[in-house]
């Protein structure tokens, strides 16, 4: 069964554009070789972090959305954990639209019943 996943990671701010592109392509290849499809990569650019991570005040944000079985996550996170270029990462499994809409409707019904 294929589900939708999203991975957001932050690269060190001192990387050149070429080094950042190489890192992004490296992680794209890892995802692709493990069977992911519909890979969409959005480079969000350099932004200020909410707090210091190591000695970094800024970071280059990258968002990757793809469809896969979930077996892509472990090799990708291992590569990011071992890399000095990645300062943070987060992997999420996205809820299908029907499931998310159903949960929102249930929360709304609960809120309305508490107001009565």
N, CA, C and O atoms as a Tinker XYZ file with bonds, in Angstrom:
   464  protein
     1  N      0.849000   -1.185000    0.000000    73     2
     2  CA     0.000000    0.000000    0.000000    64     1     3
     3  C      0.888000    1.239000    0.000000    63     2     4     5
     4  O      1.830000    1.345000    0.786000    81     3
     5  N      0.579000    2.153000   -0.874000    73     3     6
     6  CA     1.372000    3.370000   -0.970000    64     5     7
     7  C      0.666000    4.521000   -0.273000    63     6     8     9
     8  O     -0.515000    4.782000   -0.501000    81     7
     9  N      1.402000    5.187000    0.563000    73     7    10
    10  CA     0.895000    6.341000    1.294000    64     9    11
    11  C      1.706000    7.563000    0.904000    63    10    12    13
    12  O      2.770000    7.452000    0.295000    81    11
    13  N      1.186000    8.738000    1.266000    73    11    14
    14  CA     1.906000    9.984000    1.004000    64    13    15
    15  C      2.743000   10.335000    2.222000    63    14    16    17
    16  O      2.287000   10.227000    3.360000    81    15
    17  N      3.972000   10.756000    1.965000    73    15    18
    18  CA     4.903000   11.139000    3.018000    64    17    19
    19  C      5.465000   12.523000    2.729000    63    18    20    21
    20  O      5.503000   12.978000    1.586000    81    19
    21  N      5.899000   13.176000    3.797000    73    19    22
    22  CA     6.550000   14.478000    3.675000    64    21    23
    23  C      7.783000   14.472000    4.576000    63    22    24    25
    24  O      7.719000   14.057000    5.733000    81    23
    25  N      8.878000   14.929000    4.042000    73    23    26
    26  CA    10.100000   15.058000    4.829000    64    25    27
    27  C     10.573000   16.499000    4.698000    63    26    28    29
    28  O     10.720000   17.021000    3.593000    81    27
    29  N     10.805000   17.128000    5.833000    73    27    30
    30  CA    11.356000   18.478000    5.864000    64    29    31
    31  C     12.717000   18.367000    6.518000    63    30    32    33
    32  O     12.851000   17.781000    7.593000    81    31
    33  N     13.733000   18.931000    5.868000    73    31    34
    34  CA    15.050000   18.932000    6.491000    64    33    35
    35  C     15.710000   20.290000    6.302000    63    34    36    37
    36  O     15.372000   21.054000    5.397000    81    35
    37  N     16.669000   20.565000    7.193000    73    35    38
    38  CA    17.358000   21.851000    7.196000    64    37    39
    39  C     18.841000   21.594000    6.985000    63    38    40    41
    40  O     19.471000   20.839000    7.725000    81    39
    41  N     19.382000   22.238000    5.963000    73    39    42
    42  CA    20.811000   22.136000    5.662000    64    41    43
    43  C     21.570000   23.293000    6.306000    63    42    44    45
    44  O     20.993000   24.346000    6.581000    81    43
    45  N     22.858000   23.093000    6.543000    73    43    46
    46  CA    23.696000   24.150000    7.099000    64    45    47
    47  C     23.641000   25.385000    6.211000    63    46    48    49
    48  O     23.615000   25.255000    4.987000    81    47
    49  N     23.622000   26.586000    6.800000    73    47    50
    50  CA    23.498000   27.808000    6.004000    64    49    51
    51  C     24.765000   28.187000    5.241000    63    50    52    53
    52  O     24.703000   28.984000    4.305000    81    51
    53  N     25.913000   27.627000    5.626000    73    51    54
    54  CA    27.164000   28.006000    4.967000    64    53    55
    55  C     27.444000   27.194000    3.699000    63    54    56    57
    56  O     28.500000   27.360000    3.090000    81    55
    57  N     26.519000   26.321000    3.291000    73    55    58
    58  CA    26.696000   25.562000    2.054000    64    57    59
    59  C     26.477000   26.466000    0.850000    63    58    60    61
    60  O     25.599000   27.329000    0.861000    81    59
    61  N     27.282000   26.261000   -0.191000    73    59    62
    62  CA    27.073000   27.007000   -1.428000    64    61    63
    63  C     25.845000   26.435000   -2.132000    63    62    64    65
    64  O     25.349000   25.370000   -1.762000    81    63
    65  N     25.363000   27.144000   -3.142000    73    63    66
    66  CA    24.194000   26.665000   -3.899000    64    65    67
    67  C     24.486000   25.304000   -4.533000    63    66    68    69
    68  O     23.614000   24.436000   -4.585000    81    67
    69  N     25.706000   25.129000   -5.009000    73    67    70
    70  CA    26.086000   23.872000   -5.643000    64    69    71
    71  C     26.112000   22.726000   -4.629000    63    70    72    73
    72  O     25.631000   21.631000   -4.919000    81    71
    73  N     26.669000   22.973000   -3.448000    73    71    74
    74  CA    26.706000   21.942000   -2.408000    64    73    75
    75  C     25.299000   21.597000   -1.926000    63    74    76    77
    76  O     25.000000   20.428000   -1.681000    81    75
    77  N     24.437000   22.595000   -1.790000    73    75    78
    78  CA    23.055000   22.351000   -1.383000    64    77    79
    79  C     22.334000   21.509000   -2.436000    63    78    80    81
    80  O     21.598000   20.583000   -2.095000    81    79
    81  N     22.542000   21.827000   -3.707000    73    79    82
    82  CA    21.916000   21.061000   -4.790000    64    81    83
    83  C     22.403000   19.617000   -4.796000    63    82    84    85
    84  O     21.624000   18.697000   -5.046000    81    83
    85  N     23.692000   19.414000   -4.521000    73    83    86
    86  CA    24.235000   18.057000   -4.465000    64    85    87
    87  C     23.597000   17.268000   -3.319000    63    86    88    89
    88  O     23.258000   16.096000   -3.484000    81    87
    89  N     23.434000   17.909000   -2.160000    73    87    90
    90  CA    22.801000   17.235000   -1.020000    64    89    91
    91  C     21.358000   16.882000   -1.330000    63    90    92    93
    92  O     20.908000   15.774000   -1.038000    81    91
    93  N     20.638000   17.813000   -1.915000    73    91    94
    94  CA    19.231000   17.572000   -2.264000    64    93    95
    95  C     19.128000   16.401000   -3.248000    63    94    96    97
    96  O     18.261000   15.540000   -3.103000    81    95
    97  N     20.004000   16.374000   -4.236000    73    95    98
    98  CA    19.982000   15.294000   -5.222000    64    97    99
    99  C     20.362000   13.960000   -4.583000    63    98   100   101
   100  O     19.818000   12.918000   -4.949000    81    99
   101  N     21.285000   13.989000   -3.640000    73    99   102
   102  CA    21.693000   12.768000   -2.928000    64   101   103
   103  C     20.501000   12.146000   -2.196000    63   102   104   105
   104  O     20.290000   10.936000   -2.272000    81   103
   105  N     19.723000   12.966000   -1.491000    73   103   106
   106  CA    18.578000   12.444000   -0.745000    64   105   107
   107  C     17.443000   12.052000   -1.674000    63   106   108   109
   108  O     16.692000   11.123000   -1.376000    81   107
   109  N     17.310000   12.740000   -2.786000    73   107   110
   110  CA    16.305000   12.360000   -3.788000    64   109   111
   111  C     16.628000   10.973000   -4.345000    63   110   112   113
   112  O     15.729000   10.153000   -4.530000    81   111
   113  N     17.898000   10.714000   -4.609000    73   111   114
   114  CA    18.325000    9.417000   -5.130000    64   113   115
   115  C     18.048000    8.305000   -4.124000    63   114   116   117
   116  O     17.603000    7.223000   -4.505000    81   115
   117  N     18.307000    8.561000   -2.847000    73   115   118
   118  CA    18.048000    7.554000   -1.811000    64   117   119
   119  C     16.563000    7.198000   -1.777000    63   118   120   121
   120  O     16.200000    6.024000   -1.705000    81   119
   121  N     15.714000    8.214000   -1.829000    73   119   122
   122  CA    14.266000    7.971000   -1.815000    64   121   123
   123  C     13.845000    7.189000   -3.051000    63   122   124   125
   124  O     13.077000    6.232000   -2.960000    81   123
   125  N     14.352000    7.603000   -4.201000    73   123   126
   126  CA    13.953000    6.995000   -5.468000    64   125   127
   127  C     14.418000    5.542000   -5.584000    63   126   128   129
   128  O     13.675000    4.693000   -6.075000    81   127
   129  N     15.642000    5.252000   -5.136000    73   127   130
   130  CA    16.146000    3.882000   -5.240000    64   129   131
   131  C     15.427000    2.921000   -4.296000    63   130   132   133
   132  O     15.477000    1.707000   -4.495000    81   131
   133  N     14.771000    3.443000   -3.286000    73   131   134
   134  CA    14.018000    2.595000   -2.355000    64   133   135
   135  C     12.546000    2.472000   -2.736000    63   134   136   137
   136  O     11.747000    1.965000   -1.949000    81   135
   137  N     12.178000    2.928000   -3.932000    73   135   138
   138  CA    10.850000    2.647000   -4.455000    64   137   139
   139  C      9.828000    3.762000   -4.383000    63   138   140   141
   140  O      8.653000    3.515000   -4.658000    81   139
   141  N     10.213000    4.969000   -4.030000    73   139   142
   142  CA     9.244000    6.067000   -3.957000    64   141   143
   143  C      8.891000    6.575000   -5.354000    63   142   144   145
   144  O      9.690000    6.492000   -6.286000    81   143
   145  N      7.681000    7.097000   -5.469000    73   143   146
   146  CA     7.225000    7.686000   -6.733000    64   145   147
   147  C      6.654000    9.070000   -6.450000    63   146   148   149
   148  O      6.516000    9.463000   -5.292000    81   147
   149  N      6.328000    9.793000   -7.487000    73   147   150
   150  CA     5.726000   11.131000   -7.385000    64   149   151
   151  C      6.519000   12.040000   -6.444000    63   150   152   153
   152  O      5.943000   12.668000   -5.556000    81   151
   153  N      7.822000   12.110000   -6.633000    73   151   154
   154  CA     8.689000   12.886000   -5.753000    64   153   155
   155  C      8.628000   14.356000   -6.144000    63   154   156   157
   156  O      8.889000   14.717000   -7.291000    81   155
   157  N      8.282000   15.194000   -5.179000    73   155   158
   158  CA     8.238000   16.644000   -5.376000    64   157   159
   159  C      9.180000   17.289000   -4.366000    63   158   160   161
   160  O      9.041000   17.077000   -3.162000    81   159
   161  N     10.134000   18.073000   -4.852000    73   159   162
   162  CA    11.103000   18.720000   -3.970000    64   161   163
   163  C     10.925000   20.227000   -4.074000    63   162   164   165
   164  O     10.898000   20.793000   -5.166000    81   163
   165  N     10.804000   20.862000   -2.917000    73   163   166
   166  CA    10.690000   22.321000   -2.863000    64   165   167
   167  C     11.806000   22.854000   -1.980000    63   166   168   169
   168  O     11.857000   22.571000   -0.783000    81   167
   169  N     12.694000   23.625000   -2.581000    73   167   170
   170  CA    13.743000   24.252000   -1.791000    64   169   171
   171  C     13.190000   25.585000   -1.305000    63   170   172   173
   172  O     12.961000   26.496000   -2.101000    81   171
   173  N     12.976000   25.696000   -0.001000    73   171   174
   174  CA    12.344000   26.869000    0.592000    64   173   175
   175  C     13.311000   28.027000    0.810000    63   174   176   177
   176  O     12.885000   29.140000    1.116000    81   175
   177  N     14.598000   27.776000    0.655000    73   175   178
   178  CA    15.588000   28.840000    0.788000    64   177   179
   179  C     16.108000   28.992000    2.206000    63   178   180   181
   180  O     15.738000   28.243000    3.111000    81   179
   181  N     16.970000   29.975000    2.377000    73   179   182
   182  CA    17.588000   30.217000    3.677000    64   181   183
   183  C     16.641000   31.038000    4.541000    63   182   184   185
   184  O     16.132000   32.079000    4.125000    81   183
   185  N     16.419000   30.542000    5.756000    73   183   186
   186  CA    15.524000   31.216000    6.703000    64   185   187
   187  C     16.141000   31.197000    8.093000    63   186   188   189
   188  O     17.011000   30.380000    8.397000    81   187
   189  N     15.674000   32.107000    8.918000    73   187   190
   190  CA    16.137000   32.179000   10.304000    64   189   191
   191  C     15.466000   31.073000   11.106000    63   190   192   193
   192  O     14.267000   30.828000   10.967000    81   191
   193  N     16.256000   30.406000   11.951000    73   191   194
   194  CA    15.738000   29.353000   12.819000    64   193   195
   195  C     15.088000   29.977000   14.047000    63   194   196   197
   196  O     15.421000   31.100000   14.426000    81   195
   197  N     14.174000   29.263000   14.661000    73   195   198
   198  CA    13.498000   29.755000   15.866000    64   197   199
   199  C     14.466000   29.806000   17.049000    63   198   200   201
   200  O     14.292000   30.615000   17.960000    81   199
   201  N     15.474000   28.955000   17.035000    73   199   202
   202  CA    16.479000   28.905000   18.106000    64   201   203
   203  C     17.776000   28.377000   17.504000    63   202   204   205
   204  O     17.779000   27.802000   16.416000    81   203
   205  N     18.865000   28.576000   18.217000    73   203   206
   206  CA    20.156000   28.087000   17.743000    64   205   207
   207  C     20.176000   26.564000   17.688000    63   206   208   209
   208  O     19.715000   25.898000   18.614000    81   207
   209  N     20.705000   26.023000   16.611000    73   207   210
   210  CA    20.944000   24.589000   16.486000    64   209   211
   211  C     22.442000   24.457000   16.251000    63   210   212   213
   212  O     22.950000   24.821000   15.191000    81   211
   213  N     23.135000   23.938000   17.243000    73   211   214
   214  CA    24.590000   23.968000   17.181000    64   213   215
   215  C     25.022000   25.418000   17.280000    63   214   216   217
   216  O     24.708000   26.099000   18.256000    81   215
   217  N     25.734000   25.887000   16.282000    73   215   218
   218  CA    26.114000   27.306000   16.235000    64   217   219
   219  C     25.408000   28.017000   15.087000    63   218   220   221
   220  O     25.803000   29.112000   14.687000    81   219
   221  N     24.367000   27.390000   14.564000    73   219   222
   222  CA    23.672000   27.926000   13.392000    64   221   223
   223  C     22.458000   28.749000   13.793000    63   222   224   225
   224  O     21.628000   28.305000   14.586000    81   223
   225  N     22.365000   29.938000   13.244000    73   223   226
   226  CA    21.228000   30.822000   13.460000    64   225   227
   227  C     20.246000   30.713000   12.275000    63   226   228   229
   228  O     19.050000   30.953000   12.439000    81   227
   229  N     20.755000   30.349000   11.084000    73   227   230
   230  CA    19.955000   30.216000    9.864000    64   229   231
   231  C     20.070000   28.795000    9.332000    63   230   232   233
   232  O     20.901000   28.015000    9.797000    81   231
   233  N     19.234000   28.466000    8.359000    73   231   234
   234  CA    19.304000   27.164000    7.715000    64   233   235
   235  C     18.620000   27.186000    6.365000    63   234   236   237
   236  O     17.766000   28.034000    6.107000    81   235
   237  N     18.993000   26.255000    5.502000    73   235   238
   238  CA    18.377000   26.124000    4.183000    64   237   239
   239  C     17.306000   25.040000    4.296000    63   238   240   241
   240  O     17.620000   23.871000    4.516000    81   239
   241  N     16.052000   25.430000    4.146000    73   239   242
   242  CA    14.917000   24.519000    4.307000    64   241   243
   243  C     14.605000   23.809000    2.991000    63   242   244   245
   244  O     14.586000   24.428000    1.927000    81   243
   245  N     14.361000   22.496000    3.081000    73   243   246
   246  CA    13.992000   21.693000    1.918000    64   245   247
   247  C     12.814000   20.807000    2.312000    63   246   248   249
   248  O     12.842000   20.153000    3.354000    81   247
   249  N     11.780000   20.791000    1.472000    73   247   250
   250  CA    10.597000   19.959000    1.708000    64   249   251
   251  C     10.486000   18.951000    0.574000    63   250   252   253
   252  O     10.577000   19.311000   -0.599000    81   251
   253  N     10.288000   17.681000    0.934000    73   251   254
   254  CA    10.144000   16.615000   -0.055000    64   253   255
   255  C      8.826000   15.891000    0.199000    63   254   256   257
   256  O      8.601000   15.389000    1.300000    81   255
   257  N      7.965000   15.833000   -0.790000    73   255   258
   258  CA     6.715000   15.060000   -0.734000    64   257   259
   259  C      6.846000   13.911000   -1.719000    63   258   260   261
   260  O      7.340000   14.097000   -2.831000    81   259
   261  N      6.406000   12.723000   -1.317000    73   259   262
   262  CA     6.469000   11.575000   -2.211000    64   261   263
   263  C      5.446000   10.531000   -1.803000    63   262   264   265
   264  O      4.869000   10.595000   -0.718000    81   263
   265  N      5.231000    9.568000   -2.691000    73   263   266
   266  CA     4.352000    8.438000   -2.432000    64   265   267
   267  C      5.232000    7.201000   -2.325000    63   266   268   269
   268  O      6.092000    6.962000   -3.173000    81   267
   269  N      5.009000    6.424000   -1.281000    73   267   270
   270  CA     5.832000    5.229000   -1.096000    64   269   271
   271  C      5.237000    4.287000   -0.074000    63   270   272   273
   272  O      4.133000    4.493000    0.429000    81   271
   273  N      6.000000    3.247000    0.221000    73   271   274
   274  CA     5.532000    2.206000    1.133000    64   273   275
   275  C      5.994000    2.434000    2.569000    63   274   276   277
   276  O      5.492000    1.778000    3.482000    81   275
   277  N      6.924000    3.332000    2.786000    73   275   278
   278  CA     7.430000    3.601000    4.127000    64   277   279
   279  C      8.816000    3.032000    4.350000    63   278   280   281
   280  O      9.490000    3.408000    5.308000    81   279
   281  N      9.254000    2.130000    3.483000    73   279   282
   282  CA    10.583000    1.542000    3.658000    64   281   283
   283  C     11.694000    2.516000    3.240000    63   282   284   285
   284  O     12.873000    2.231000    3.447000    81   283
   285  N     11.332000    3.641000    2.664000    73   283   286
   286  CA    12.312000    4.640000    2.236000    64   285   287
   287  C     12.824000    5.472000    3.413000    63   286   288   289
   288  O     13.902000    6.063000    3.344000    81   287
   289  N     12.054000    5.511000    4.470000    73   287   290
   290  CA    12.335000    6.429000    5.579000    64   289   291
   291  C     13.617000    6.061000    6.326000    63   290   292   293
   292  O     14.448000    6.933000    6.580000    81   291
   293  N     13.789000    4.808000    6.676000    73   291   294
   294  CA    14.946000    4.391000    7.480000    64   293   295
   295  C     16.282000    4.691000    6.794000    63   294   296   297
   296  O     17.153000    5.286000    7.428000    81   295
   297  N     16.486000    4.305000    5.518000    73   295   298
   298  CA    17.770000    4.623000    4.887000    64   297   299
   299  C     17.995000    6.134000    4.725000    63   298   300   301
   300  O     19.120000    6.623000    4.839000    81   299
   301  N     16.905000    6.858000    4.458000    73   299   302
   302  CA    17.031000    8.304000    4.292000    64   301   303
   303  C     17.408000    8.975000    5.610000    63   302   304   305
   304  O     18.322000    9.799000    5.646000    81   303
   305  N     16.718000    8.631000    6.683000    73   303   306
   306  CA    17.020000    9.230000    7.979000    64   305   307
   307  C     18.412000    8.843000    8.461000    63   306   308   309
   308  O     19.082000    9.646000    9.109000    81   307
   309  N     18.853000    7.639000    8.160000    73   307   310
   310  CA    20.205000    7.231000    8.537000    64   309   311
   311  C     21.237000    8.092000    7.812000    63   310   312   313
   312  O     22.202000    8.553000    8.421000    81   311
   313  N     21.035000    8.306000    6.516000    73   311   314
   314  CA    21.962000    9.133000    5.743000    64   313   315
   315  C     21.982000   10.573000    6.272000    63   314   316   317
   316  O     23.041000   11.197000    6.340000    81   315
   317  N     20.815000   11.091000    6.644000    73   315   318
   318  CA    20.745000   12.459000    7.177000    64   317   319
   319  C     21.399000   12.551000    8.550000    63   318   320   321
   320  O     22.070000   13.536000    8.857000    81   319
   321  N     21.206000   11.531000    9.369000    73   319   322
   322  CA    21.786000   11.520000   10.711000    64   321   323
   323  C     23.313000   11.506000   10.645000    63   322   324   325
   324  O     23.971000   12.129000   11.478000    81   323
   325  N     23.882000   10.801000    9.662000    73   323   326
   326  CA    25.328000   10.695000    9.529000    64   325   327
   327  C     25.954000   11.883000    8.799000    63   326   328   329
   328  O     27.167000   12.082000    8.865000    81   327
   329  N     25.143000   12.659000    8.113000    73   327   330
   330  CA    25.641000   13.796000    7.348000    64   329   331
   331  C     25.888000   15.010000    8.248000    63   330   332   333
   332  O     25.113000   15.285000    9.163000    81   331
   333  N     26.956000   15.713000    7.980000    73   331   334
   334  CA    27.234000   16.950000    8.711000    64   333   335
   335  C     26.491000   18.132000    8.089000    63   334   336   337
   336  O     26.409000   19.201000    8.693000    81   335
   337  N     25.953000   17.942000    6.888000    73   335   338
   338  CA    25.252000   19.029000    6.191000    64   337   339
   339  C     23.835000   19.232000    6.708000    63   338   340   341
   340  O     23.312000   20.344000    6.633000    81   339
   341  N     23.198000   18.181000    7.233000    73   339   342
   342  CA    21.818000   18.267000    7.720000    64   341   343
   343  C     21.842000   18.557000    9.216000    63   342   344   345
   344  O     22.449000   17.820000    9.993000    81   343
   345  N     21.163000   19.657000    9.616000    73   343   346
   346  CA    21.148000   19.987000   11.047000    64   345   347
   347  C     19.864000   19.542000   11.735000    63   346   348   349
   348  O     19.857000   19.366000   12.953000    81   347
   349  N     18.774000   19.356000   10.987000    73   347   350
   350  CA    17.518000   18.819000   11.520000    64   349   351
   351  C     16.728000   18.177000   10.379000    63   350   352   353
   352  O     16.858000   18.564000    9.218000    81   351
   353  N     15.897000   17.176000   10.741000    73   351   354
   354  CA    14.990000   16.575000    9.758000    64   353   355
   355  C     13.761000   16.054000   10.482000    63   354   356   357
   356  O     13.807000   15.755000   11.675000    81   355
   357  N     12.660000   15.950000    9.745000    73   355   358
   358  CA    11.420000   15.429000   10.287000    64   357   359
   359  C     10.657000   14.730000    9.171000    63   358   360   361
   360  O     10.447000   15.305000    8.103000    81   359
   361  N     10.242000   13.488000    9.418000    73   359   362
   362  CA     9.476000   12.708000    8.450000    64   361   363
   363  C      8.046000   12.564000    8.956000    63   362   364   365
   364  O      7.819000   12.281000   10.132000    81   363
   365  N      7.086000   12.761000    8.059000    73   363   366
   366  CA     5.671000   12.647000    8.414000    64   365   367
   367  C      4.933000   11.782000    7.409000    63   366   368   369
   368  O      5.206000   11.843000    6.210000    81   367
   369  N      3.999000   10.979000    7.895000    73   367   370
   370  CA     3.073000   10.266000    7.033000    64   369   371
   371  C      1.816000   11.114000    6.986000    63   370   372   373
   372  O      1.213000   11.398000    8.021000    81   371
   373  N      1.421000   11.516000    5.791000    73   371   374
   374  CA     0.265000   12.392000    5.643000    64   373   375
   375  C     -1.020000   11.574000    5.648000    63   374   376   377
   376  O     -1.092000   10.507000    5.039000    81   375
   377  N     -2.026000   12.084000    6.339000    73   375   378
   378  CA    -3.332000   11.421000    6.381000    64   377   379
   379  C     -4.018000   11.562000    5.031000    63   378   380   381
   380  O     -3.890000   12.598000    4.378000    81   379
   381  N     -4.745000   10.532000    4.606000    73   379   382
   382  CA    -5.545000   10.683000    3.388000    64   381   383
   383  C     -6.612000   11.759000    3.602000    63   382   384   385
   384  O     -7.061000   11.951000    4.732000    81   383
   385  N     -7.022000   12.452000    2.563000    73   383   386
   386  CA    -7.994000   13.531000    2.718000    64   385   387
   387  C     -9.284000   13.107000    3.402000    63   386   388   389
   388  O     -9.801000   13.864000    4.223000    81   387
   389  N     -9.830000   11.923000    3.099000    73   387   390
   390  CA   -11.076000   11.482000    3.725000    64   389   391
   391  C    -10.901000   11.321000    5.231000    63   390   392   393
   392  O    -11.759000   11.730000    6.013000    81   391
   393  N     -9.786000   10.725000    5.624000    73   391   394
   394  CA    -9.536000   10.483000    7.036000    64   393   395
   395  C     -9.371000   11.814000    7.787000    63   394   396   397
   396  O     -9.879000   11.969000    8.898000    81   395
   397  N     -8.672000   12.755000    7.187000    73   395   398
   398  CA    -8.469000   14.057000    7.822000    64   397   399
   399  C     -9.792000   14.816000    7.919000    63   398   400   401
   400  O    -10.060000   15.458000    8.935000    81   399
   401  N    -10.619000   14.751000    6.876000    73   399   402
   402  CA   -11.912000   15.430000    6.894000    64   401   403
   403  C    -12.835000   14.807000    7.937000    63   402   404   405
   404  O    -13.579000   15.514000    8.618000    81   403
   405  N    -12.785000   13.494000    8.057000    73   403   406
   406  CA   -13.616000   12.804000    9.040000    64   405   407
   407  C    -13.200000   13.191000   10.462000    63   406   408   409
   408  O    -14.056000   13.400000   11.322000    81   407
   409  N    -11.890000   13.286000   10.713000    73   407   410
   410  CA   -11.393000   13.684000   12.032000    64   409   411
   411  C    -11.781000   15.126000   12.349000    63   410   412   413
   412  O    -12.131000   15.437000   13.487000    81   411
   413  N    -11.720000   16.008000   11.349000    73   411   414
   414  CA   -12.101000   17.401000   11.554000    64   413   415
   415  C    -13.594000   17.519000   11.858000    63   414   416   417
   416  O    -13.997000   18.310000   12.711000    81   415
   417  N    -14.412000   16.732000   11.161000    73   415   418
   418  CA   -15.854000   16.755000   11.400000    64   417   419
   419  C    -16.179000   16.246000   12.803000    63   418   420   421
   420  O    -17.059000   16.786000   13.474000    81   419
   421  N    -15.471000   15.209000   13.245000    73   419   422
   422  CA   -15.688000   14.677000   14.592000    64   421   423
   423  C    -15.287000   15.701000   15.657000    63   422   424   425
   424  O    -15.974000   15.848000   16.668000    81   423
   425  N    -14.190000   16.400000   15.434000    73   423   426
   426  CA   -13.743000   17.428000   16.384000    64   425   427
   427  C    -14.740000   18.576000   16.440000    63   426   428   429
   428  O    -15.016000   19.104000   17.517000    81   427
   429  N    -15.282000   18.968000   15.291000    73   427   430
   430  CA   -16.278000   20.037000   15.241000    64   429   431
   431  C    -17.555000   19.620000   15.974000    63   430   432   433
   432  O    -18.126000   20.415000   16.721000    81   431
   433  N    -18.002000   18.391000   15.769000    73   431   434
   434  CA   -19.203000   17.900000   16.446000    64   433   435
   435  C    -18.994000   17.864000   17.956000    63   434   436   437
   436  O    -19.902000   18.198000   18.718000    81   435
   437  N    -17.819000   17.465000   18.385000    73   435   438
   438  CA   -17.496000   17.418000   19.803000    64   437   439
   439  C    -17.507000   18.845000   20.398000    63   438   440   441
   440  O    -18.038000   19.070000   21.486000    81   439
   441  N    -16.924000   19.775000   19.678000    73   439   442
   442  CA   -16.881000   21.162000   20.152000    64   441   443
   443  C    -18.297000   21.755000   20.262000    63   442   444   445
   444  O    -18.604000   22.475000   21.212000    81   443
   445  N    -19.139000   21.445000   19.289000    73   443   446
   446  CA   -20.516000   21.950000   19.311000    64   445   447
   447  C    -21.306000   21.331000   20.460000    63   446   448   449
   448  O    -22.108000   22.016000   21.095000    81   447
   449  N    -21.090000   20.047000   20.736000    73   447   450
   450  CA   -21.834000   19.410000   21.824000    64   449   451
   451  C    -21.389000   19.935000   23.187000    63   450   452   453
   452  O    -22.176000   19.937000   24.134000    81   451
   453  N    -20.140000   20.377000   23.296000    73   451   454
   454  CA   -19.659000   20.941000   24.564000    64   453   455
   455  C    -20.214000   22.343000   24.803000    63   454   456   457
   456  O    -20.326000   22.768000   25.953000    81   455
   457  N    -20.562000   23.068000   23.742000    73   455   458
   458  CA   -21.087000   24.413000   23.870000    64   457   459
   459  C    -22.548000   24.424000   24.334000    63   458   460   461
   460  O    -23.007000   25.410000   24.911000    81   459
   461  N    -23.259000   23.361000   24.089000    73   459   462
   462  CA   -24.684000   23.292000   24.424000    64   461   463
   463  C    -24.907000   23.162000   25.882000    63   462   464
   464  O    -26.052000   23.091000   26.328000    81   463
